[in-house]
Amino acid sequence: MYKHVLIPTDGSPLSEMAIRHGMALAKALGAKVTVLTTSLPFRSFALDPVMVTESPARYEQECEVWAEKALGTARTEAGTAGVSCETLHVTQAQPYQAIIETAQKRACDLICMASHGRKGISAFVLGSETYKVLTHSKIPVLVCRLGQERDQP
Amino acid sequence: MTKLFTIGDETTHLIGDAQCPECLEDYPELCPCGGLIHAASGEEDKGGTEWPTTRCDQCGRSEEELD
């Protein structure tokens, strides 16, 4: 049914759960996986303390290191599951747009993502990026919730 | 004087305030009409997750209605 699953990650524990879930699903379906992580572009006037204190070059370097860590986790999970996996790091101001555009460009037919990201893991309200992907994506979206993993066999 | 408007049960969102303190994280957002889309917690699904509800403070459209 699904041949190519896109799994966005922000490196949070819940994202890692979505990666494991997406890999297991891909394995069961014989699908390939693309794992995407996004960084915000550097802005001089920003609330993020990393952007305030760093130079653009330093900020990009930090983002690369951070992305490599998040994507490395995904590659390890893919290897364990025996799933064909590509990883991608893009910089865009609106992460949900990067997710949808990547899914379209790479002909993904399913997006598998966590209900919350780093900013809202304790919140009861659906994470804003997940909500925006659900709202704007024409590609089916599978949302992994907090607590879902322990319910799985 | 700042005017308030209502999303769901909340009547405390500030019209035209890009830093509206009542909005969920990452909101308000710019609406194509030039207004601001505010967000509040909305209905809870069976899994216990509340879905945001959104509305523009100018045209009244939700984010879903913009597509």
Backbone of each chain as ProteinMPNN parsed JSONL, in Angstrom:
{"seq_chain_A": "MYKHVLIPTDGSPLSEMAIRHGMALAKALGAKVTVLTTSLPFRSFALDPVMVTESPARYEQECEVWAEKALGTARTEAGTAGVSCETLHVTQAQPYQAIIETAQKRACDLICMASHGRKGISAFVLGSETYKVLTHSKIPVLVCRLGQERDQP", "coords_chain_A": {"N_chain_A": [[0.829, -1.202, 0.0], [1.503, 1.551, 1.109], [4.449, 2.997, -0.134], [6.555, 4.672, 0.28], [7.67, 6.246, 3.011], [7.631, 9.232, 4.796], [9.377, 10.469, 7.516], [9.39, 12.926, 9.748], [11.663, 14.439, 12.041], [12.51, 15.989, 15.139], [14.399, 15.361, 16.855], [13.499, 14.878, 19.388], [12.408, 12.847, 22.218], [9.841, 11.85, 21.686], [9.708, 12.102, 18.929], [11.61, 10.24, 18.262], [10.27, 7.97, 18.997], [8.291, 8.015, 17.05], [9.881, 7.569, 14.84], [10.728, 4.924, 15.305], [8.26, 3.661, 15.166], [7.473, 4.313, 12.548], [9.507, 3.053, 11.081], [9.045, 0.383, 11.719], [6.563, 0.061, 10.569], [7.189, 0.573, 7.879], [8.886, -1.556, 7.367], [7.114, -3.69, 7.63], [5.497, -3.188, 5.464], [7.199, -3.254, 3.354], [8.252, -0.895, 2.461], [10.19, 2.073, 1.584], [12.049, 4.579, 3.428], [12.207, 8.048, 4.142], [13.905, 10.204, 6.228], [13.49, 13.245, 7.767], [14.883, 16.25, 8.986], [14.585, 19.555, 10.255], [15.925, 22.891, 10.281], [15.722, 26.163, 11.645], [16.201, 29.164, 9.746], [19.011, 31.363, 10.266], [18.524, 34.204, 12.252], [18.955, 37.621, 12.957], [17.477, 39.019, 14.814], [16.156, 37.37, 17.192], [14.376, 35.165, 19.38], [15.373, 32.828, 20.2], [17.964, 31.749, 22.188], [20.297, 30.622, 21.192], [20.556, 31.66, 18.622], [20.837, 34.315, 19.223], [23.277, 34.555, 20.507], [25.159, 33.444, 18.811], [27.201, 33.51, 15.785], [26.169, 33.626, 12.286], [27.542, 31.577, 10.846], [28.499, 29.958, 12.869], [26.119, 29.219, 14.023], [24.94, 27.722, 11.929], [26.722, 25.629, 11.863], [26.268, 24.498, 14.377], [23.655, 23.677, 13.982], [24.01, 21.736, 12.002], [25.456, 19.803, 13.406], [23.628, 19.108, 15.359], [21.527, 18.185, 13.727], [22.721, 16.007, 12.488], [23.004, 14.328, 14.633], [20.316, 13.751, 15.258], [19.504, 12.569, 12.858], [21.289, 10.5, 12.68], [20.431, 8.795, 14.681], [18.095, 7.936, 13.475], [19.124, 6.568, 11.249], [20.379, 4.481, 12.532], [18.185, 3.164, 13.655], [16.91, 2.41, 11.29], [18.765, 0.656, 10.225], [18.687, -1.359, 12.151], [16.081, -2.214, 11.816], [16.199, -3.056, 9.237], [15.478, -1.519, 7.023], [15.285, 0.361, 4.021], [16.693, 3.525, 3.91], [16.806, 7.027, 3.612], [18.307, 10.11, 4.599], [17.716, 13.533, 5.477], [18.463, 16.957, 5.771], [17.076, 20.06, 6.089], [16.891, 23.644, 5.809], [14.522, 25.829, 6.843], [12.06, 28.338, 7.368], [9.502, 27.663, 8.114], [8.761, 24.797, 9.476], [6.677, 22.94, 8.952], [6.031, 23.398, 6.301], [8.369, 22.608, 5.046], [8.249, 19.916, 5.568], [5.937, 19.081, 4.168], [6.59, 19.888, 1.537], [8.896, 18.363, 1.07], [7.829, 15.805, 1.201], [6.202, 15.879, -1.053], [8.061, 16.414, -3.152], [9.665, 14.151, -3.04], [7.954, 12.163, -3.596], [6.617, 10.841, -1.537], [4.23, 8.746, 0.068], [3.095, 8.643, 2.515], [3.106, 10.336, 5.606], [4.68, 10.064, 8.637], [4.517, 11.038, 11.845], [5.324, 12.519, 15.072], [2.994, 13.415, 17.683], [3.675, 15.632, 19.128], [6.363, 17.989, 19.333], [9.663, 19.037, 20.288], [9.029, 21.318, 21.703], [6.551, 20.991, 22.842], [6.076, 18.691, 24.355], [4.921, 18.048, 26.782], [2.463, 19.014, 26.588], [-1.112, 18.933, 26.296], [-2.409, 19.68, 24.118], [-2.463, 19.194, 20.646], [0.643, 19.276, 18.906], [1.904, 22.235, 17.297], [3.219, 22.171, 14.773], [2.604, 19.616, 13.886], [-0.141, 19.818, 13.775], [-0.349, 21.722, 11.739], [0.751, 20.349, 9.562], [-1.119, 18.285, 9.349], [-3.3, 19.847, 8.696], [-2.645, 21.062, 6.228], [-1.516, 19.176, 4.498], [-1.855, 17.116, 1.636], [-1.19, 14.587, 1.501], [-1.564, 11.458, 3.123], [-1.413, 11.391, 6.718], [0.113, 9.972, 9.487], [-0.213, 10.0, 12.891], [1.76, 9.737, 15.723], [1.22, 9.169, 19.056], [2.046, 10.326, 22.387], [2.809, 7.782, 24.652], [1.868, 5.822, 23.045], [3.668, 3.871, 22.237], [4.057, 2.113, 24.37], [1.737, 0.752, 24.338], [1.873, -0.91, 22.265], [2.258, -4.25, 20.91]], "CA_chain_A": [[0.0, 0.0, 0.0], [2.422, 2.687, 1.16], [5.75, 2.593, -0.666], [7.615, 5.591, 0.683], [7.211, 6.934, 4.218], [8.45, 10.351, 5.289], [9.323, 10.606, 8.975], [10.088, 14.115, 10.24], [12.123, 14.339, 13.436], [13.208, 17.139, 15.72], [15.348, 14.806, 17.818], [12.885, 14.706, 20.705], [12.075, 11.434, 22.508], [8.605, 11.451, 21.006], [10.073, 11.927, 17.52], [12.312, 8.955, 18.15], [9.223, 6.957, 19.033], [7.666, 8.027, 15.729], [10.835, 6.92, 13.937], [10.638, 3.466, 15.507], [6.956, 3.234, 14.66], [7.512, 4.43, 11.096], [10.407, 2.012, 10.563], [8.352, -0.906, 11.847], [5.498, 0.062, 9.555], [7.84, 0.449, 6.57], [9.372, -2.929, 7.243], [5.952, -4.556, 7.41], [4.922, -2.901, 4.145], [8.233, -3.299, 2.32], [8.406, 0.475, 1.96], [11.408, 2.784, 1.957], [11.808, 5.684, 4.357], [13.048, 9.243, 4.184], [13.808, 10.891, 7.518], [13.765, 14.672, 7.559], [14.923, 17.171, 10.111], [14.644, 20.928, 9.764], [16.472, 23.947, 11.138], [15.273, 27.508, 11.301], [17.292, 30.015, 9.262], [19.559, 32.284, 11.263], [17.955, 35.551, 12.265], [19.641, 38.505, 13.901], [16.55, 39.34, 15.889], [15.497, 36.108, 17.492], [14.197, 34.849, 20.793], [16.176, 31.646, 20.488], [19.254, 32.21, 22.706], [21.4, 30.145, 20.343], [20.708, 32.615, 17.519], [21.242, 35.616, 19.753], [24.669, 34.558, 20.936], [26.068, 32.881, 17.82], [27.291, 34.079, 14.441], [25.465, 32.744, 11.343], [28.346, 30.397, 10.516], [28.52, 29.107, 14.061], [24.762, 28.692, 14.171], [24.764, 26.666, 10.931], [27.538, 24.499, 12.305], [25.53, 23.878, 15.487], [22.488, 22.999, 13.401], [24.485, 20.534, 11.319], [25.809, 18.811, 14.431], [22.375, 18.666, 15.972], [20.774, 17.407, 12.733], [23.415, 14.746, 12.29], [22.677, 13.485, 15.778], [18.929, 13.29, 15.105], [19.415, 11.68, 11.695], [22.08, 9.313, 13.003], [19.52, 7.916, 15.426], [17.175, 7.345, 12.49], [19.867, 5.587, 10.441], [20.582, 3.303, 13.388], [16.89, 2.46, 13.722], [16.664, 1.809, 9.978], [19.662, -0.503, 10.123], [18.149, -2.398, 13.032], [14.834, -2.725, 11.234], [16.445, -3.554, 7.885], [14.665, -0.706, 6.111], [16.015, 1.306, 3.174], [16.437, 4.833, 4.519], [17.588, 8.212, 3.278], [18.118, 11.171, 5.586], [17.735, 14.846, 4.854], [18.402, 18.115, 6.675], [16.794, 21.29, 5.337], [16.697, 24.861, 6.596], [13.348, 26.566, 6.389], [11.427, 29.07, 8.468], [8.268, 26.981, 8.509], [9.031, 23.35, 9.389], [5.582, 22.155, 8.363], [6.139, 23.53, 4.843], [9.482, 21.753, 4.633], [7.77, 18.529, 5.639], [4.994, 18.838, 3.062], [7.314, 20.019, 0.267], [9.774, 17.204, 0.924], [6.974, 14.647, 0.893], [5.761, 16.006, -2.445], [9.208, 16.296, -4.062], [10.211, 12.797, -3.01], [6.844, 11.241, -3.892], [6.23, 10.041, -0.372], [2.784, 8.548, 0.096], [2.65, 8.685, 3.912], [3.939, 11.061, 6.562], [4.516, 9.486, 9.975], [5.177, 11.997, 12.745], [4.884, 12.548, 16.465], [1.932, 14.385, 17.982], [4.301, 16.831, 19.681], [7.802, 18.101, 19.15], [10.461, 19.399, 21.47], [8.476, 22.43, 22.478], [5.252, 20.763, 23.461], [5.903, 17.273, 24.683], [4.083, 17.865, 27.969], [1.163, 19.652, 26.355], [-2.229, 18.086, 25.913], [-2.858, 20.157, 22.815], [-1.651, 18.706, 19.528], [1.727, 20.195, 18.568], [1.508, 23.157, 16.233], [3.709, 21.73, 13.461], [1.807, 18.444, 13.518], [-1.454, 20.338, 13.403], [-0.245, 22.389, 10.436], [0.93, 19.307, 8.545], [-2.438, 17.65, 9.189], [-4.214, 20.799, 8.072], [-2.287, 21.478, 4.866], [-1.004, 18.096, 3.651], [-2.777, 16.296, 0.841], [-0.682, 13.224, 1.663], [-2.003, 10.935, 4.422], [-0.519, 11.626, 7.857], [-0.059, 9.082, 10.631], [0.292, 10.72, 14.069], [2.117, 8.875, 16.852], [0.97, 9.888, 20.307], [2.766, 9.984, 23.608], [2.193, 6.637, 25.317], [1.437, 4.825, 22.069], [4.624, 2.788, 22.104], [3.907, 1.092, 25.404], [0.519, -0.001, 24.058], [2.105, -1.818, 21.148], [2.675, -5.591, 21.338]], "C_chain_A": [[0.87, 1.261, 0.0], [3.819, 2.225, 0.758], [6.899, 3.459, -0.163], [7.109, 6.467, 1.838], [8.172, 8.059, 4.571], [8.263, 10.446, 6.797], [10.082, 11.873, 9.366], [10.509, 13.898, 11.693], [12.731, 15.658, 13.88], [14.162, 16.668, 16.821], [14.767, 14.582, 19.198], [12.594, 13.229, 20.952], [10.817, 10.979, 21.788], [8.837, 11.275, 19.502], [10.776, 10.586, 17.314], [11.317, 7.801, 18.203], [8.532, 6.855, 17.668], [8.584, 7.374, 14.701], [10.728, 5.403, 14.068], [9.332, 2.926, 14.931], [6.951, 3.243, 13.129], [8.387, 3.365, 10.459], [9.725, 0.646, 10.615], [7.255, -1.032, 10.788], [6.097, -0.149, 8.164], [8.336, -0.973, 6.335], [8.21, -3.879, 6.914], [5.384, -4.391, 6.001], [5.926, -3.068, 3.006], [8.471, -1.941, 1.693], [9.788, 1.025, 2.296], [11.027, 4.01, 2.784], [12.749, 6.844, 4.053], [12.821, 9.916, 5.534], [14.306, 12.316, 7.328], [13.897, 15.387, 8.892], [15.117, 18.583, 9.564], [15.31, 21.833, 10.796], [15.875, 25.268, 10.694], [16.44, 28.295, 10.74], [17.754, 30.969, 10.367], [18.889, 33.648, 11.125], [18.653, 36.376, 13.329], [18.757, 38.831, 15.096], [15.729, 38.102, 16.196], [15.368, 35.926, 18.991], [15.035, 33.642, 21.198], [17.562, 32.093, 20.952], [20.437, 31.755, 21.872], [21.648, 31.142, 19.214], [21.218, 33.96, 18.027], [22.743, 35.651, 20.012], [25.645, 34.112, 19.844], [26.122, 33.713, 16.543], [26.532, 33.149, 13.501], [26.24, 31.455, 11.039], [28.351, 29.408, 11.674], [27.149, 28.436, 14.27], [24.527, 27.536, 13.2], [25.524, 25.403, 11.318], [26.82, 23.735, 13.424], [24.332, 23.09, 14.958], [22.886, 21.701, 12.722], [24.792, 19.428, 12.323], [24.542, 18.216, 15.037], [21.577, 17.771, 15.007], [21.406, 16.031, 12.533], [23.122, 13.78, 13.429], [21.265, 12.894, 15.621], [18.816, 12.285, 13.967], [20.212, 10.393, 11.909], [21.243, 8.296, 13.768], [18.585, 7.201, 14.461], [17.881, 6.274, 11.655], [20.105, 4.295, 11.238], [19.297, 2.476, 13.464], [16.59, 1.754, 12.401], [17.519, 0.554, 9.797], [19.15, -1.668, 10.948], [16.912, -3.049, 12.417], [15.055, -3.335, 9.851], [15.626, -2.827, 6.834], [15.565, 0.234, 5.314], [15.676, 2.728, 3.61], [17.382, 5.898, 3.98], [17.321, 9.262, 4.347], [18.375, 12.532, 4.939], [17.646, 15.934, 5.924], [18.161, 19.352, 5.82], [16.614, 22.449, 6.31], [15.513, 25.62, 6.023], [12.644, 27.194, 7.597], [10.181, 28.381, 8.994], [8.487, 25.471, 8.381], [7.913, 22.56, 8.719], [5.615, 22.239, 6.836], [7.27, 22.652, 4.313], [9.04, 20.297, 4.6], [6.877, 18.221, 4.435], [5.721, 18.903, 1.715], [8.224, 18.82, 0.022], [8.965, 15.973, 0.55], [6.53, 14.689, -0.565], [6.92, 15.758, -3.409], [9.704, 14.865, -4.15], [9.14, 11.726, -3.244], [6.549, 10.306, -2.728], [4.71, 9.901, -0.373], [2.237, 8.44, 1.516], [3.642, 9.51, 4.721], [3.644, 10.489, 7.935], [5.244, 10.393, 10.958], [4.577, 11.967, 14.141], [3.817, 13.616, 16.675], [2.501, 15.691, 18.524], [5.787, 16.813, 19.374], [8.497, 18.49, 20.437], [9.775, 20.422, 22.352], [7.242, 22.045, 23.278], [5.007, 19.361, 23.959], [4.998, 17.066, 25.887], [2.671, 18.402, 27.74], [0.105, 18.62, 25.98], [-2.723, 18.468, 24.516], [-1.904, 19.655, 21.746], [-0.589, 19.735, 19.145], [1.411, 21.019, 17.325], [1.996, 22.701, 14.866], [2.917, 20.52, 12.976], [0.429, 18.888, 13.048], [-1.418, 20.966, 12.008], [-0.036, 21.375, 9.309], [-0.408, 18.62, 8.28], [-3.396, 18.559, 8.433], [-3.928, 20.994, 6.591], [-1.843, 20.338, 3.953], [-2.12, 17.38, 2.9], [-2.375, 14.82, 0.924], [-1.142, 12.714, 3.036], [-0.943, 11.111, 5.513], [-0.88, 10.661, 8.987], [0.577, 9.759, 11.839], [0.543, 9.735, 15.207], [1.996, 9.672, 18.145], [1.939, 9.467, 21.407], [2.042, 8.818, 24.272], [1.79, 5.538, 24.367], [2.347, 3.601, 22.079], [4.403, 1.689, 23.146], [2.64, 0.257, 25.196], [0.726, -1.027, 22.945], [2.572, -3.175, 21.65], [4.181, -5.744, 21.293]], "O_chain_A": [[0.954, 1.955, -1.013], [4.312, 1.205, 1.238], [8.058, 3.045, -0.174], [6.235, 7.314, 1.655], [9.384, 7.855, 4.634], [7.138, 10.498, 7.294], [11.311, 11.883, 9.316], [9.801, 13.257, 12.47], [13.382, 16.354, 13.101], [14.664, 17.467, 17.611], [15.479, 14.136, 20.097], [12.536, 12.442, 20.007], [10.74, 9.838, 21.331], [8.235, 10.402, 18.877], [10.557, 9.897, 16.317], [11.498, 6.782, 17.537], [8.227, 5.761, 17.192], [8.11, 6.698, 13.788], [10.647, 4.688, 13.069], [9.305, 1.873, 14.294], [6.484, 2.296, 12.497], [8.043, 2.83, 9.405], [9.817, -0.144, 9.675], [7.055, -2.093, 10.197], [5.588, -0.941, 7.371], [8.216, -1.515, 5.236], [8.316, -4.744, 6.045], [4.857, -5.339, 5.42], [5.553, -3.029, 1.833], [8.851, -1.847, 0.526], [10.473, 0.51, 3.18], [9.867, 4.419, 2.837], [13.925, 6.649, 3.747], [11.682, 10.165, 5.93], [15.392, 12.553, 6.8], [13.115, 15.155, 9.814], [15.746, 18.77, 8.522], [15.267, 21.582, 12.0], [15.563, 25.464, 9.52], [17.568, 28.125, 11.202], [16.995, 31.325, 11.269], [18.717, 34.167, 10.022], [18.909, 35.911, 14.44], [19.222, 38.907, 16.233], [14.729, 37.825, 15.534], [16.154, 36.467, 19.768], [15.363, 33.455, 22.37], [18.274, 32.751, 20.193], [21.47, 32.424, 21.842], [22.795, 31.44, 18.881], [21.951, 34.656, 17.325], [23.399, 36.662, 19.763], [26.842, 34.379, 19.948], [25.225, 34.505, 16.255], [26.268, 32.001, 13.86], [25.655, 30.374, 10.982], [28.225, 28.198, 11.489], [27.051, 27.265, 14.638], [23.987, 26.498, 13.583], [25.053, 24.281, 11.134], [26.768, 22.505, 13.423], [24.037, 21.99, 15.424], [22.196, 20.689, 12.843], [24.435, 18.268, 12.116], [24.41, 17.004, 15.201], [21.028, 16.744, 15.406], [20.708, 15.023, 12.423], [23.006, 12.573, 13.222], [21.053, 11.699, 15.825], [18.122, 11.275, 14.086], [19.857, 9.335, 11.389], [21.337, 7.092, 13.531], [18.317, 6.008, 14.609], [17.319, 5.212, 11.386], [20.041, 3.188, 10.704], [19.323, 1.251, 13.351], [16.078, 0.635, 12.392], [17.056, -0.465, 9.285], [19.174, -2.817, 10.507], [16.724, -4.264, 12.49], [14.192, -4.054, 9.347], [15.141, -3.432, 5.878], [16.492, 0.829, 5.862], [14.502, 3.095, 3.673], [18.594, 5.697, 3.904], [16.239, 9.3, 4.931], [19.146, 12.655, 3.986], [16.853, 15.838, 6.861], [18.952, 19.657, 4.927], [16.24, 22.264, 7.468], [15.514, 26.003, 4.853], [12.643, 26.639, 8.695], [9.843, 28.498, 10.172], [8.403, 24.93, 7.278], [8.184, 21.605, 7.991], [5.271, 21.276, 6.151], [7.141, 22.03, 3.258], [9.42, 19.542, 3.705], [7.06, 17.203, 3.767], [5.488, 18.061, 0.848], [8.313, 18.319, -1.099], [9.367, 15.194, -0.314], [6.487, 13.658, -1.236], [6.788, 14.992, -4.363], [10.12, 14.415, -5.218], [9.402, 10.531, -3.105], [6.266, 9.123, -2.922], [3.993, 10.821, -0.765], [1.049, 8.177, 1.705], [4.856, 9.398, 4.546], [2.488, 10.435, 8.353], [6.469, 10.501, 10.905], [3.476, 11.46, 14.357], [3.749, 14.597, 15.934], [1.874, 16.742, 18.391], [6.386, 15.755, 19.181], [7.973, 18.292, 21.533], [9.911, 20.407, 23.575], [6.918, 22.691, 24.275], [3.87, 18.89, 23.986], [4.367, 16.015, 26.007], [1.797, 18.26, 28.595], [0.411, 17.569, 25.417], [-3.369, 17.675, 23.831], [-0.685, 19.687, 21.92], [-0.881, 20.928, 19.068], [0.73, 20.549, 16.414], [1.264, 22.827, 13.885], [2.599, 20.414, 11.791], [-0.094, 18.393, 12.049], [-2.328, 20.771, 11.202], [-0.591, 21.533, 8.222], [-0.785, 18.401, 7.129], [-4.203, 18.094, 7.628], [-4.854, 21.082, 5.784], [-1.798, 20.521, 2.736], [-3.179, 17.081, 3.453], [-3.105, 13.932, 0.486], [-1.111, 13.466, 4.01], [0.256, 10.995, 5.261], [-2.041, 10.558, 9.383], [1.77, 10.061, 11.823], [-0.354, 8.991, 15.604], [2.608, 10.73, 18.292], [2.555, 8.403, 21.355], [0.823, 8.848, 24.44], [1.412, 4.447, 24.795], [1.894, 2.464, 21.952], [4.54, 0.501, 22.855], [2.484, -0.807, 25.795], [-0.119, -1.891, 22.709], [3.212, -3.259, 22.699], [4.704, -6.81, 21.62]]}, "seq_chain_B": "MTKLFTIGDETTHLIGDAQCPECLEDYPELCPCGGLIHAASGEEDKGGTEWPTTRCDQCGRSEEELD", "coords_chain_B": {"N_chain_B": [[-7.479, 51.484, 22.387], [-7.187, 48.068, 23.144], [-8.859, 45.555, 21.335], [-10.84, 42.679, 21.978], [-11.287, 39.297, 20.864], [-13.125, 36.284, 20.068], [-12.27, 32.854, 20.263], [-13.454, 29.693, 20.031], [-14.194, 28.938, 23.291], [-12.81, 31.008, 24.33], [-12.464, 34.367, 25.028], [-10.432, 36.141, 25.042], [-8.418, 36.78, 23.315], [-6.207, 38.963, 21.574], [-6.947, 41.333, 19.247], [-5.074, 41.98, 16.349], [-2.648, 41.787, 17.635], [0.452, 40.602, 17.327], [1.868, 39.219, 19.142], [0.097, 37.911, 20.744], [-0.812, 37.004, 23.942], [-2.487, 34.982, 24.698], [-2.537, 33.041, 22.835], [-1.833, 29.747, 21.478], [1.406, 28.158, 21.326], [3.619, 29.296, 18.76], [1.732, 30.762, 17.428], [0.088, 34.006, 17.074], [-0.436, 33.636, 13.477], [0.291, 35.027, 10.239], [-2.453, 35.871, 8.244], [-3.662, 35.356, 4.902], [-5.394, 37.456, 4.327], [-4.416, 39.588, 5.634], [-4.899, 39.826, 8.27], [-4.553, 38.34, 11.571], [-4.039, 34.968, 12.425], [-5.281, 33.397, 15.118], [-4.838, 30.98, 17.79], [-6.365, 28.533, 19.819], [-6.87, 26.072, 22.401], [-8.852, 23.31, 21.454], [-11.372, 20.963, 20.713], [-11.328, 17.795, 22.39], [-9.95, 14.722, 21.403], [-10.651, 11.13, 21.167], [-8.38, 9.976, 22.132], [-7.459, 11.628, 24.055], [-6.132, 13.877, 23.256], [-6.035, 17.303, 22.725], [-7.289, 19.233, 20.082], [-6.057, 21.99, 18.289], [-7.917, 24.999, 17.8], [-8.496, 27.39, 15.332], [-8.586, 30.849, 14.254], [-9.009, 33.677, 12.19], [-8.425, 37.06, 13.061], [-9.45, 39.002, 11.5], [-10.792, 38.164, 9.008], [-12.063, 35.932, 9.924], [-11.7, 33.331, 9.158], [-10.728, 29.883, 9.601], [-7.599, 28.056, 9.983], [-7.818, 25.735, 8.529], [-9.639, 26.438, 6.604], [-8.234, 27.95, 4.835], [-6.968, 26.565, 2.835]], "CA_chain_B": [[-7.798, 50.399, 23.323], [-7.129, 46.756, 22.491], [-10.13, 44.841, 21.258], [-10.737, 41.236, 22.164], [-12.22, 38.5, 20.076], [-13.388, 34.958, 20.639], [-12.051, 31.579, 19.566], [-14.047, 28.671, 20.894], [-14.734, 29.501, 24.53], [-11.896, 32.04, 24.827], [-12.751, 35.716, 24.526], [-9.338, 36.947, 25.57], [-7.37, 36.988, 22.315], [-6.066, 40.384, 21.276], [-6.983, 41.618, 17.806], [-3.946, 42.721, 15.807], [-1.437, 41.632, 18.451], [1.242, 39.478, 16.818], [2.408, 38.502, 20.309], [-1.072, 37.635, 21.591], [-0.376, 36.114, 25.022], [-3.441, 33.896, 24.922], [-2.433, 32.058, 21.753], [-0.946, 28.6, 21.586], [2.761, 28.389, 20.832], [3.792, 29.487, 17.314], [0.647, 31.6, 16.912], [-0.666, 34.098, 15.825], [0.225, 33.592, 12.179], [-0.309, 35.946, 9.272], [-3.512, 35.354, 7.359], [-3.58, 35.999, 3.582], [-6.221, 38.67, 4.274], [-3.709, 40.643, 6.352], [-5.17, 39.682, 9.701], [-3.742, 37.367, 12.303], [-4.734, 33.745, 12.808], [-5.03, 33.039, 16.517], [-5.104, 29.572, 18.08], [-6.691, 28.143, 21.187], [-7.136, 24.638, 22.471], [-10.217, 23.031, 21.019], [-12.013, 19.737, 21.169], [-10.458, 16.676, 22.738], [-10.34, 13.493, 20.704], [-10.802, 9.965, 22.043], [-7.09, 9.647, 22.72], [-7.121, 12.607, 25.09], [-5.379, 14.995, 22.691], [-6.855, 18.437, 22.318], [-6.935, 19.775, 18.769], [-6.17, 23.451, 18.269], [-8.91, 25.635, 16.953], [-7.853, 28.62, 14.849], [-9.504, 31.807, 13.618], [-8.397, 34.958, 11.849], [-9.098, 38.156, 13.772], [-10.048, 39.926, 10.525], [-11.769, 37.537, 8.109], [-12.791, 34.912, 10.665], [-11.466, 31.975, 8.655], [-9.808, 29.025, 10.34], [-6.461, 27.645, 9.154], [-8.312, 24.704, 7.601], [-10.402, 27.077, 5.521], [-7.346, 28.706, 3.947], [-6.518, 25.728, 1.713]], "C_chain_B": [[-7.827, 49.066, 22.56], [-8.49, 46.075, 22.504], [-9.89, 43.337, 21.366], [-11.65, 40.515, 21.174], [-12.199, 37.055, 20.572], [-12.964, 33.84, 19.693], [-12.574, 30.504, 20.499], [-14.675, 29.336, 22.114], [-13.9, 30.681, 25.032], [-12.2, 33.396, 24.193], [-11.632, 36.667, 24.914], [-8.227, 37.192, 24.562], [-7.386, 38.435, 21.825], [-6.0, 40.614, 19.769], [-5.76, 42.442, 17.404], [-2.654, 42.581, 16.585], [-0.679, 40.385, 17.995], [1.874, 38.668, 17.945], [1.274, 38.128, 21.27], [-0.725, 36.61, 22.684], [-1.305, 34.933, 25.264], [-3.292, 32.782, 23.901], [-1.556, 30.87, 22.125], [0.404, 28.941, 20.967], [2.793, 28.43, 19.301], [2.644, 30.248, 16.661], [0.703, 32.938, 17.638], [0.228, 33.972, 14.591], [-0.456, 34.582, 11.256], [-1.35, 35.234, 8.412], [-3.349, 36.037, 5.993], [-4.384, 37.295, 3.49], [-5.527, 39.85, 4.961], [-3.96, 40.62, 7.845], [-4.232, 38.682, 10.352], [-4.602, 36.163, 12.672], [-4.328, 33.387, 14.229], [-5.392, 31.568, 16.737], [-5.38, 29.37, 19.557], [-6.902, 26.643, 21.216], [-8.61, 24.395, 22.165], [-10.736, 21.725, 21.566], [-10.987, 18.64, 21.436], [-10.913, 15.437, 21.996], [-10.361, 12.316, 21.679], [-9.49, 9.569, 22.725], [-6.641, 10.643, 23.766], [-6.307, 13.778, 24.581], [-6.332, 16.106, 22.28], [-6.36, 18.957, 20.98], [-7.043, 21.286, 18.826], [-7.363, 23.893, 17.432], [-8.354, 27.013, 16.595], [-8.884, 29.541, 14.205], [-8.772, 33.126, 13.374], [-9.171, 36.091, 12.536], [-9.665, 39.211, 12.815], [-11.145, 39.248, 9.7], [-12.538, 36.401, 8.779], [-12.559, 33.491, 10.193], [-10.542, 31.197, 9.583], [-8.661, 28.643, 9.414], [-6.903, 26.589, 8.134], [-9.002, 25.334, 6.397], [-9.51, 27.823, 4.534], [-6.892, 27.887, 2.749], [-7.525, 25.748, 0.558]], "O_chain_B": [[-8.412, 48.96, 21.482], [-9.175, 46.023, 23.526], [-8.876, 42.811, 20.908], [-12.651, 41.064, 20.714], [-11.361, 36.671, 21.388], [-13.252, 33.869, 18.497], [-12.156, 30.431, 21.655], [-15.564, 30.179, 21.994], [-14.24, 31.29, 26.047], [-12.19, 33.539, 22.97], [-11.861, 37.863, 25.094], [-7.192, 37.757, 24.915], [-8.445, 39.045, 21.683], [-5.083, 40.133, 19.103], [-5.446, 43.458, 18.023], [-1.653, 43.201, 16.226], [-1.11, 39.259, 18.243], [2.357, 37.558, 17.722], [1.488, 38.041, 22.479], [-0.38, 35.47, 22.372], [-0.94, 33.987, 25.962], [-3.852, 31.7, 24.073], [-0.663, 30.971, 22.966], [0.527, 29.886, 20.188], [2.074, 27.683, 18.637], [2.606, 30.359, 15.436], [1.299, 33.022, 18.712], [1.442, 34.166, 14.643], [-1.618, 34.938, 11.449], [-1.124, 34.127, 7.924], [-2.933, 37.194, 5.941], [-4.08, 38.146, 2.655], [-6.001, 40.983, 4.877], [-3.294, 41.329, 8.6], [-3.25, 38.241, 9.756], [-5.725, 36.301, 13.157], [-3.16, 33.106, 14.499], [-6.154, 30.985, 15.966], [-4.725, 29.951, 20.422], [-7.09, 26.015, 20.174], [-9.486, 25.164, 22.561], [-10.56, 21.418, 22.745], [-9.935, 18.57, 20.801], [-12.104, 15.128, 21.956], [-10.118, 12.487, 22.874], [-9.494, 8.91, 23.764], [-5.544, 10.513, 24.31], [-5.836, 14.594, 25.373], [-7.312, 15.872, 21.573], [-5.156, 19.104, 20.769], [-8.019, 21.815, 19.357], [-7.753, 23.224, 16.475], [-7.81, 27.713, 17.448], [-9.906, 29.094, 13.685], [-8.027, 33.617, 14.223], [-10.401, 36.081, 12.585], [-10.28, 40.186, 13.248], [-12.29, 39.7, 9.693], [-13.558, 35.955, 8.256], [-13.132, 32.549, 10.739], [-9.688, 31.771, 10.259], [-8.73, 28.873, 8.207], [-6.409, 26.564, 7.007], [-8.94, 24.797, 5.291], [-9.99, 28.281, 3.497], [-6.472, 28.456, 1.741], [-7.305, 25.099, -0.464]]}, "name": "protein", "num_of_chains": 2, "seq": "MYKHVLIPTDGSPLSEMAIRHGMALAKALGAKVTVLTTSLPFRSFALDPVMVTESPARYEQECEVWAEKALGTARTEAGTAGVSCETLHVTQAQPYQAIIETAQKRACDLICMASHGRKGISAFVLGSETYKVLTHSKIPVLVCRLGQERDQPMTKLFTIGDETTHLIGDAQCPECLEDYPELCPCGGLIHAASGEEDKGGTEWPTTRCDQCGRSEEELD"}
